[in-house]
Amino acid sequence: MRDSRRGFTFIEILIVVLILGMVAAFAAPKIDVTKFKVESAMQTMGMTLLALERQSIAQQHDIIVMFDQTQNALRVHEDNNNSGTMDAGERVRRIPLGDDIVFGRGAAAAMASIGAGPVSFTKTIGGYQALVFHRDGSASEAAGFYLTSRRGMKYSGYPQDSRAIVLDRATGRASWFRYSNLGAWVRAF
């Protein structure tokens, strides 16, 4: 009598693994990891601003967001007494943009609403351009900033790496934009 159990031989399994390896070797170079990093940075910064705006309402004090362009990070100051200065006991934290992400728009065209500079907020605190979320959730001004990859800043062939976040003054709401392959800014969400 023959055994009715059937299985795969070692050779058959080895052939399947080799074929999968070859397919992966051809596909892997075509995956643009930088595109995902830029998208993730935009979403992280947009959600961070939303959370900070809500925190200012919930805690009933100003939240100051400073744009540290040299360190590619946000500096967040919880201004408990609404004095506009960093006093003892007030929390200050740093939120990095992410690997290979910088403030700037690279080769992408400037948006009319926020201009050409990497950060368009006019208020400065401690030498940084800054945004203040007030206790009512409003922002200190209507402005925004650009994010892009390091390669987008270095090479003109990557304008689609650029993202923008624009804030509404009255509501503090952040709108997210990405630069499309068609050469225009489109709303991301």
Rosetta blueprint (number, residue, H / E / L):
1 M L
2 R L
3 D L
4 S L
5 R L
6 R L
7 G L
8 F L
9 T L
10 F H
11 I H
12 E H
13 I H
14 L H
15 I H
16 V H
17 V H
18 L H
19 I H
20 L H
21 G H
22 M H
23 V H
24 A H
25 A H
26 F H
27 A H
28 A H
29 P H
30 K H
31 I L
32 D L
33 V H
34 T H
35 K H
36 F H
37 K H
38 V H
39 E H
40 S H
41 A H
42 M H
43 Q H
44 T H
45 M H
46 G H
47 M H
48 T H
49 L H
50 L H
51 A H
52 L H
53 E H
54 R H
55 Q H
56 S H
57 I H
58 A H
59 Q H
60 Q L
61 H L
62 D E
63 I E
64 I E
65 V E
66 M E
67 F E
68 D E
69 Q L
70 T L
71 Q L
72 N L
73 A E
74 L E
75 R E
76 V E
77 H E
78 E E
79 D E
80 N L
81 N L
82 N L
83 S L
84 G L
85 T L
86 M L
87 D L
88 A L
89 G L
90 E L
91 R L
92 V E
93 R E
94 R E
95 I E
96 P E
97 L L
98 G L
99 D L
100 D L
101 I E
102 V E
103 F E
104 G L
105 R L
106 G L
107 A L
108 A L
109 A L
110 A L
111 M E
112 A L
113 S L
114 I L
115 G E
116 A L
117 G L
118 P L
119 V E
120 S L
121 F L
122 T L
123 K L
124 T E
125 I E
126 G L
127 G L
128 Y E
129 Q E
130 A E
131 L E
132 V E
133 F E
134 H L
135 R L
136 D L
137 G L
138 S L
139 A E
140 S L
141 E L
142 A L
143 A E
144 G E
145 F E
146 Y E
147 L E
148 T E
149 S E
150 R H
151 R H
152 G H
153 M H
154 K H
155 Y L
156 S L
157 G L
158 Y L
159 P H
160 Q H
161 D H
162 S L
163 R E
164 A E
165 I E
166 V E
167 L E
168 D L
169 R L
170 A L
171 T L
172 G L
173 R L
174 A E
175 S E
176 W E
177 F E
178 R E
179 Y E
180 S L
181 N L
182 L L
183 G L
184 A L
185 W E
186 V E
187 R E
188 A L
189 F L
